[in-house]
């Protein structure tokens, strides 16, 4: 009896970055960095600060995308926070809301979320009605399902040029992954001839 060797493959992003995604950075950047995150996850909050440094250091190299992956079994308001972020996005304020959510993560609850909406100068009554009607829940769920299909099991999870990054997410770890991916996209494969 022969056995086939088991081949391990690194999970890949199944849904490419598109116009509905929340992206930041140059459109033609050589590196696409996609994060699946949860606004109540303390590790995502740590990564948030690290990403600020990374994106400052590699401003022209990286196009960053944030996607929702609320872990509602451990973070009861993660869905709600993601919906509030989507309501802010409709009003052109996704990134400031994302920053506020991570900065105020420890006190996230329905009332506190509306404080964040007001602090950003957004119409709290409108946002409250939209979130109460779960107007943006399908959008959040679409990210979540795409993450599951891409092999996301926890947060934060990063994909560098479509391949899941299974290393750490310190500044040095992410810089190394980004630089390696940038180098791979700019290097031209050598096509040598045969020698006799």
C-alpha angles and dihedrals in degrees: 000000000000125000128207115232113251109245120208115209126189112243116253133208106268097192113053120223109272143173093281092060125099103245136170129188136042116331092223096048113142092228128057112197114190121187126195105203147168121216092219095048111108091207090056089052089053090048090049091065091044092050091055088059094043094050091047091051095044100031095146096037105053135061106193125205127189120205129181122250105164112190095207094173089070102018110050097190099040093103091047092049090050090050091051089051089052091049087052090048091058086058094047095257106104096120097047089047091049090052091048093048093053093043091051099034099126093063100042113145132130095274094045091050089059089051087058091049090053093045089057090050094246122145101266096192092053094044090047091053093047094047091044089055090047090235092162101037093100089055091052092046091051089059091046094051091047089052093051090050089050094054100261110158102163144001138308099027120168132200119199112201089340098310121108111250106225096179128090125290103228114128090259094049093050093042089054092049092046094046092048091050092047091050091049092053094049100042117093116218112247114241106197125184126235118272124209 
